[in-house]
Amino acid sequence: MDDRLLLNSRDVRRRFDRAADTFGAADFAHGVTRDGLLARLLPLRIDAKTVLDLGAATGSATALLQKRFGGAHIVSLDLSRNMLLQRKRRRRWFTRTSSVQADAQRLPFADGSFDVVFANLLLPWVNDPAAVFTEVSRVLRKGGALAFATLGPDSLKQLSRAWGHVDNQIHVRRFPDMHDIGDALVRAGLADPVLDVDWLTVKYPDAHKLFRDLTLSGSRNSLAGRHRGLLGKRQFNRLVAALSEATPGAGIEIDLEIVYGHCWSTGPRNEPGHFHIDATAIPRRR
């Protein structure tokens, strides 16, 4: 992959640290996908005692996950320390919850630690979704489930096209196709993936409100190859004009292609060349 298209993880963490106080008020898309993901979990029969909320942000899903899984221990993991501090402030007394600051591509948990992994809009913020799936496969117990929501390749297309009228720099990240996600799940050893796509169209009264919400939710450009200079007034006006022309009538519309998915753990995988044998299953020679 072109290194310019990779996220700068330090910048991602810093942006979310700065946005922790305003995240809940600005990133309503996160709430929409959270509720959509929880609705898709309802038909699944899972007796979960430990749940990992992967990319938990401010922990808006914690109480809902506890309600869904009957008081299970919820572990909230996020790259941003300030996001987790917000989650702690919202914590209710006598609830079984924990917070861990870590990278989702390198989970600090033992094999088979969780019954469910819940990942709401985490994948758009990691460079290697396949590494996340491999780690999830490792920490899930056999029969455990991964449920996730992410963005598809047609997300933010109006914004991407509008930037094309301004310069040839990289401003909007490219998101993987649903089929590529499914292939990565299977390669990680996760079974029976079920994926579906939904669409969310967000309408803003003007470009200033759009960029304000992107800033307050920590969702500004964190690509390694982004242009780091300030945007001039003339360039900004061209961007605004292009965004306005893309939307019939007043205001600005931005489309999000939401990919929902769930799959199952088949248990620990052997490394190539290594085999595990249950000693109790070896017959005795008489």
Contacts in CASP RR format, 6 or more apart in sequence:
PFRMAT RR
TARGET T0000
AUTHOR 0000-0000-0000
METHOD contacts of the structure
MODEL  1
MDDRLLLNSRDVRRRFDRAADTFGAADFAHGVTRDGLLARLLPLRIDAKT
VLDLGAATGSATALLQKRFGGAHIVSLDLSRNMLLQRKRRRRWFTRTSSV
QADAQRLPFADGSFDVVFANLLLPWVNDPAAVFTEVSRVLRKGGALAFAT
LGPDSLKQLSRAWGHVDNQIHVRRFPDMHDIGDALVRAGLADPVLDVDWL
TVKYPDAHKLFRDLTLSGSRNSLAGRHRGLLGKRQFNRLVAALSEATPGA
GIEIDLEIVYGHCWSTGPRNEPGHFHIDATAIPRRR
3 224 0 8 1.000
3 225 0 8 1.000
4 170 0 8 1.000
4 223 0 8 1.000
4 224 0 8 1.000
4 225 0 8 1.000
5 170 0 8 1.000
5 173 0 8 1.000
5 174 0 8 1.000
5 223 0 8 1.000
5 224 0 8 1.000
5 225 0 8 1.000
6 127 0 8 1.000
6 223 0 8 1.000
6 224 0 8 1.000
7 125 0 8 1.000
7 126 0 8 1.000
7 127 0 8 1.000
7 173 0 8 1.000
7 222 0 8 1.000
7 223 0 8 1.000
7 224 0 8 1.000
8 222 0 8 1.000
8 223 0 8 1.000
8 224 0 8 1.000
9 79 0 8 1.000
9 103 0 8 1.000
9 127 0 8 1.000
11 222 0 8 1.000
12 79 0 8 1.000
12 125 0 8 1.000
12 222 0 8 1.000
13 79 0 8 1.000
13 80 0 8 1.000
15 218 0 8 1.000
15 219 0 8 1.000
15 220 0 8 1.000
15 222 0 8 1.000
16 23 0 8 1.000
16 57 0 8 1.000
16 78 0 8 1.000
16 79 0 8 1.000
16 80 0 8 1.000
16 82 0 8 1.000
16 83 0 8 1.000
16 218 0 8 1.000
17 80 0 8 1.000
17 81 0 8 1.000
17 82 0 8 1.000
17 83 0 8 1.000
18 82 0 8 1.000
18 218 0 8 1.000
19 26 0 8 1.000
19 215 0 8 1.000
19 216 0 8 1.000
19 217 0 8 1.000
19 218 0 8 1.000
20 58 0 8 1.000
20 80 0 8 1.000
20 82 0 8 1.000
20 83 0 8 1.000
20 85 0 8 1.000
20 86 0 8 1.000
21 82 0 8 1.000
21 86 0 8 1.000
22 216 0 8 1.000
22 217 0 8 1.000
23 30 0 8 1.000
23 57 0 8 1.000
23 58 0 8 1.000
23 83 0 8 1.000
23 86 0 8 1.000
23 216 0 8 1.000
23 217 0 8 1.000
23 218 0 8 1.000
24 30 0 8 1.000
24 58 0 8 1.000
24 60 0 8 1.000
24 217 0 8 1.000
25 216 0 8 1.000
26 212 0 8 1.000
26 213 0 8 1.000
26 215 0 8 1.000
26 216 0 8 1.000
26 217 0 8 1.000
27 57 0 8 1.000
27 213 0 8 1.000
27 216 0 8 1.000
27 217 0 8 1.000
27 218 0 8 1.000
27 219 0 8 1.000
29 121 0 8 1.000
29 200 0 8 1.000
29 202 0 8 1.000
29 256 0 8 1.000
30 57 0 8 1.000
30 60 0 8 1.000
30 120 0 8 1.000
30 121 0 8 1.000
30 217 0 8 1.000
31 60 0 8 1.000
31 120 0 8 1.000
32 200 0 8 1.000
32 258 0 8 1.000
33 120 0 8 1.000
33 121 0 8 1.000
33 149 0 8 1.000
33 200 0 8 1.000
33 258 0 8 1.000
33 260 0 8 1.000
34 60 0 8 1.000
34 61 0 8 1.000
34 64 0 8 1.000
34 120 0 8 1.000
34 149 0 8 1.000
36 149 0 8 1.000
36 198 0 8 1.000
36 260 0 8 1.000
37 118 0 8 1.000
37 120 0 8 1.000
37 147 0 8 1.000
37 148 0 8 1.000
37 149 0 8 1.000
37 260 0 8 1.000
38 61 0 8 1.000
38 64 0 8 1.000
38 65 0 8 1.000
38 68 0 8 1.000
40 147 0 8 1.000
40 196 0 8 1.000
40 260 0 8 1.000
40 261 0 8 1.000
40 262 0 8 1.000
41 68 0 8 1.000
41 118 0 8 1.000
41 147 0 8 1.000
41 262 0 8 1.000
42 68 0 8 1.000
44 145 0 8 1.000
44 147 0 8 1.000
44 262 0 8 1.000
46 69 0 8 1.000
46 115 0 8 1.000
46 116 0 8 1.000
46 144 0 8 1.000
46 145 0 8 1.000
47 115 0 8 1.000
48 69 0 8 1.000
48 72 0 8 1.000
48 115 0 8 1.000
48 116 0 8 1.000
48 144 0 8 1.000
49 72 0 8 1.000
49 73 0 8 1.000
49 115 0 8 1.000
50 72 0 8 1.000
50 73 0 8 1.000
50 75 0 8 1.000
50 113 0 8 1.000
50 114 0 8 1.000
50 115 0 8 1.000
50 116 0 8 1.000
51 65 0 8 1.000
51 69 0 8 1.000
51 72 0 8 1.000
51 73 0 8 1.000
51 74 0 8 1.000
51 75 0 8 1.000
51 114 0 8 1.000
51 115 0 8 1.000
51 116 0 8 1.000
51 117 0 8 1.000
51 118 0 8 1.000
52 75 0 8 1.000
52 77 0 8 1.000
52 109 0 8 1.000
52 113 0 8 1.000
52 114 0 8 1.000
52 116 0 8 1.000
52 117 0 8 1.000
52 118 0 8 1.000
52 139 0 8 1.000
53 59 0 8 1.000
53 61 0 8 1.000
53 62 0 8 1.000
53 65 0 8 1.000
53 74 0 8 1.000
53 75 0 8 1.000
53 76 0 8 1.000
53 77 0 8 1.000
53 118 0 8 1.000
53 120 0 8 1.000
54 77 0 8 1.000
54 104 0 8 1.000
54 117 0 8 1.000
54 118 0 8 1.000
54 119 0 8 1.000
54 122 0 8 1.000
54 132 0 8 1.000
54 136 0 8 1.000
55 76 0 8 1.000
55 77 0 8 1.000
55 78 0 8 1.000
55 79 0 8 1.000
55 104 0 8 1.000
55 119 0 8 1.000
55 120 0 8 1.000
55 122 0 8 1.000
56 62 0 8 1.000
56 76 0 8 1.000
56 77 0 8 1.000
56 78 0 8 1.000
56 83 0 8 1.000
56 84 0 8 1.000
56 87 0 8 1.000
56 99 0 8 1.000
57 78 0 8 1.000
57 80 0 8 1.000
57 83 0 8 1.000
57 87 0 8 1.000
58 83 0 8 1.000
58 86 0 8 1.000
58 87 0 8 1.000
58 90 0 8 1.000
59 76 0 8 1.000
59 83 0 8 1.000
59 86 0 8 1.000
59 87 0 8 1.000
59 90 0 8 1.000
61 118 0 8 1.000
61 120 0 8 1.000
62 74 0 8 1.000
62 76 0 8 1.000
62 87 0 8 1.000
62 90 0 8 1.000
62 91 0 8 1.000
62 95 0 8 1.000
62 97 0 8 1.000
63 92 0 8 1.000
63 95 0 8 1.000
65 72 0 8 1.000
65 74 0 8 1.000
65 118 0 8 1.000
66 72 0 8 1.000
66 74 0 8 1.000
66 95 0 8 1.000
66 96 0 8 1.000
66 97 0 8 1.000
69 116 0 8 1.000
71 96 0 8 1.000
72 96 0 8 1.000
72 115 0 8 1.000
72 116 0 8 1.000
73 96 0 8 1.000
73 97 0 8 1.000
73 98 0 8 1.000
74 95 0 8 1.000
74 96 0 8 1.000
74 97 0 8 1.000
74 98 0 8 1.000
75 97 0 8 1.000
75 98 0 8 1.000
75 99 0 8 1.000
75 100 0 8 1.000
75 114 0 8 1.000
76 84 0 8 1.000
76 87 0 8 1.000
76 97 0 8 1.000
76 98 0 8 1.000
76 99 0 8 1.000
76 100 0 8 1.000
77 99 0 8 1.000
77 100 0 8 1.000
77 101 0 8 1.000
77 102 0 8 1.000
77 104 0 8 1.000
77 107 0 8 1.000
78 84 0 8 1.000
78 87 0 8 1.000
78 99 0 8 1.000
78 101 0 8 1.000
79 101 0 8 1.000
79 102 0 8 1.000
79 103 0 8 1.000
79 104 0 8 1.000
79 125 0 8 1.000
80 101 0 8 1.000
81 101 0 8 1.000
84 99 0 8 1.000
84 100 0 8 1.000
84 101 0 8 1.000
87 99 0 8 1.000
88 99 0 8 1.000
91 97 0 8 1.000
100 108 0 8 1.000
102 108 0 8 1.000
104 119 0 8 1.000
104 122 0 8 1.000
104 126 0 8 1.000
104 132 0 8 1.000
104 135 0 8 1.000
105 126 0 8 1.000
105 127 0 8 1.000
105 128 0 8 1.000
105 131 0 8 1.000
105 132 0 8 1.000
105 135 0 8 1.000
106 131 0 8 1.000
106 135 0 8 1.000
107 135 0 8 1.000
107 136 0 8 1.000
107 138 0 8 1.000
107 139 0 8 1.000
109 139 0 8 1.000
110 139 0 8 1.000
111 138 0 8 1.000
111 139 0 8 1.000
111 268 0 8 1.000
112 138 0 8 1.000
112 139 0 8 1.000
112 140 0 8 1.000
112 141 0 8 1.000
112 267 0 8 1.000
112 268 0 8 1.000
113 139 0 8 1.000
113 141 0 8 1.000
114 139 0 8 1.000
114 140 0 8 1.000
114 141 0 8 1.000
114 144 0 8 1.000
115 140 0 8 1.000
115 141 0 8 1.000
115 144 0 8 1.000
115 145 0 8 1.000
116 144 0 8 1.000
116 145 0 8 1.000
116 146 0 8 1.000
116 147 0 8 1.000
117 136 0 8 1.000
117 139 0 8 1.000
117 140 0 8 1.000
117 145 0 8 1.000
117 146 0 8 1.000
117 147 0 8 1.000
117 148 0 8 1.000
118 147 0 8 1.000
118 148 0 8 1.000
119 132 0 8 1.000
119 136 0 8 1.000
119 146 0 8 1.000
119 147 0 8 1.000
119 148 0 8 1.000
119 149 0 8 1.000
119 150 0 8 1.000
120 148 0 8 1.000
120 149 0 8 1.000
121 149 0 8 1.000
121 150 0 8 1.000
121 151 0 8 1.000
122 132 0 8 1.000
122 148 0 8 1.000
122 150 0 8 1.000
123 129 0 8 1.000
123 132 0 8 1.000
123 148 0 8 1.000
123 150 0 8 1.000
123 151 0 8 1.000
123 176 0 8 1.000
123 181 0 8 1.000
124 150 0 8 1.000
124 151 0 8 1.000
124 173 0 8 1.000
124 175 0 8 1.000
126 132 0 8 1.000
129 150 0 8 1.000
129 176 0 8 1.000
129 181 0 8 1.000
129 184 0 8 1.000
130 184 0 8 1.000
130 187 0 8 1.000
130 188 0 8 1.000
133 146 0 8 1.000
133 184 0 8 1.000
133 185 0 8 1.000
133 187 0 8 1.000
133 188 0 8 1.000
133 190 0 8 1.000
134 188 0 8 1.000
136 146 0 8 1.000
136 188 0 8 1.000
136 190 0 8 1.000
137 188 0 8 1.000
137 189 0 8 1.000
137 190 0 8 1.000
137 265 0 8 1.000
137 267 0 8 1.000
137 269 0 8 1.000
138 268 0 8 1.000
138 269 0 8 1.000
140 146 0 8 1.000
140 265 0 8 1.000
140 267 0 8 1.000
141 265 0 8 1.000
141 267 0 8 1.000
142 265 0 8 1.000
142 266 0 8 1.000
142 267 0 8 1.000
142 268 0 8 1.000
143 264 0 8 1.000
143 265 0 8 1.000
143 266 0 8 1.000
143 267 0 8 1.000
144 264 0 8 1.000
144 265 0 8 1.000
145 262 0 8 1.000
145 263 0 8 1.000
145 264 0 8 1.000
145 265 0 8 1.000
146 185 0 8 1.000
146 190 0 8 1.000
146 262 0 8 1.000
146 263 0 8 1.000
146 264 0 8 1.000
146 265 0 8 1.000
147 261 0 8 1.000
147 262 0 8 1.000
148 260 0 8 1.000
148 261 0 8 1.000
148 262 0 8 1.000
149 258 0 8 1.000
149 259 0 8 1.000
149 260 0 8 1.000
149 261 0 8 1.000
150 175 0 8 1.000
150 181 0 8 1.000
150 258 0 8 1.000
150 259 0 8 1.000
151 175 0 8 1.000
151 256 0 8 1.000
151 257 0 8 1.000
151 258 0 8 1.000
151 259 0 8 1.000
152 175 0 8 1.000
152 176 0 8 1.000
152 177 0 8 1.000
152 178 0 8 1.000
152 197 0 8 1.000
152 257 0 8 1.000
152 258 0 8 1.000
152 259 0 8 1.000
153 174 0 8 1.000
153 175 0 8 1.000
153 176 0 8 1.000
153 177 0 8 1.000
153 257 0 8 1.000
154 255 0 8 1.000
154 257 0 8 1.000
155 175 0 8 1.000
155 255 0 8 1.000
155 256 0 8 1.000
155 257 0 8 1.000
156 172 0 8 1.000
156 254 0 8 1.000
156 255 0 8 1.000
156 256 0 8 1.000
157 255 0 8 1.000
158 243 0 8 1.000
158 246 0 8 1.000
158 247 0 8 1.000
158 252 0 8 1.000
158 253 0 8 1.000
158 254 0 8 1.000
158 255 0 8 1.000
159 171 0 8 1.000
159 172 0 8 1.000
159 210 0 8 1.000
159 243 0 8 1.000
159 254 0 8 1.000
160 171 0 8 1.000
160 172 0 8 1.000
161 242 0 8 1.000
161 246 0 8 1.000
162 239 0 8 1.000
162 242 0 8 1.000
162 243 0 8 1.000
162 246 0 8 1.000
163 169 0 8 1.000
163 171 0 8 1.000
163 172 0 8 1.000
163 239 0 8 1.000
163 242 0 8 1.000
164 242 0 8 1.000
165 238 0 8 1.000
165 239 0 8 1.000
165 241 0 8 1.000
165 242 0 8 1.000
166 235 0 8 1.000
166 238 0 8 1.000
166 239 0 8 1.000
166 242 0 8 1.000
167 227 0 8 1.000
167 235 0 8 1.000
169 225 0 8 1.000
169 226 0 8 1.000
169 227 0 8 1.000
170 221 0 8 1.000
170 223 0 8 1.000
170 225 0 8 1.000
170 226 0 8 1.000
170 227 0 8 1.000
171 221 0 8 1.000
171 223 0 8 1.000
171 226 0 8 1.000
172 221 0 8 1.000
173 223 0 8 1.000
175 257 0 8 1.000
176 184 0 8 1.000
178 195 0 8 1.000
178 197 0 8 1.000
178 259 0 8 1.000
181 195 0 8 1.000
181 259 0 8 1.000
182 193 0 8 1.000
182 195 0 8 1.000
185 193 0 8 1.000
185 263 0 8 1.000
186 193 0 8 1.000
189 265 0 8 1.000
189 266 0 8 1.000
189 269 0 8 1.000
190 263 0 8 1.000
190 264 0 8 1.000
190 265 0 8 1.000
190 266 0 8 1.000
191 263 0 8 1.000
191 264 0 8 1.000
191 265 0 8 1.000
191 266 0 8 1.000
192 263 0 8 1.000
192 264 0 8 1.000
193 261 0 8 1.000
193 262 0 8 1.000
193 263 0 8 1.000
194 261 0 8 1.000
194 262 0 8 1.000
194 263 0 8 1.000
195 259 0 8 1.000
195 260 0 8 1.000
195 261 0 8 1.000
196 259 0 8 1.000
196 260 0 8 1.000
196 261 0 8 1.000
197 257 0 8 1.000
197 258 0 8 1.000
197 259 0 8 1.000
197 260 0 8 1.000
198 258 0 8 1.000
198 260 0 8 1.000
199 255 0 8 1.000
199 256 0 8 1.000
199 257 0 8 1.000
199 258 0 8 1.000
200 255 0 8 1.000
200 256 0 8 1.000
200 258 0 8 1.000
201 253 0 8 1.000
201 254 0 8 1.000
201 255 0 8 1.000
201 256 0 8 1.000
202 253 0 8 1.000
202 254 0 8 1.000
202 255 0 8 1.000
202 256 0 8 1.000
203 247 0 8 1.000
203 251 0 8 1.000
203 252 0 8 1.000
203 253 0 8 1.000
203 254 0 8 1.000
204 210 0 8 1.000
204 213 0 8 1.000
204 251 0 8 1.000
204 252 0 8 1.000
204 253 0 8 1.000
204 254 0 8 1.000
205 250 0 8 1.000
205 251 0 8 1.000
205 252 0 8 1.000
206 240 0 8 1.000
206 251 0 8 1.000
206 252 0 8 1.000
207 239 0 8 1.000
207 240 0 8 1.000
207 243 0 8 1.000
207 244 0 8 1.000
207 252 0 8 1.000
210 243 0 8 1.000
210 252 0 8 1.000
210 254 0 8 1.000
213 219 0 8 1.000
214 220 0 8 1.000
231 239 0 8 1.000
243 252 0 8 1.000
244 251 0 8 1.000
244 252 0 8 1.000
246 252 0 8 1.000
246 253 0 8 1.000
247 253 0 8 1.000
268 276 0 8 1.000
270 276 0 8 1.000
END
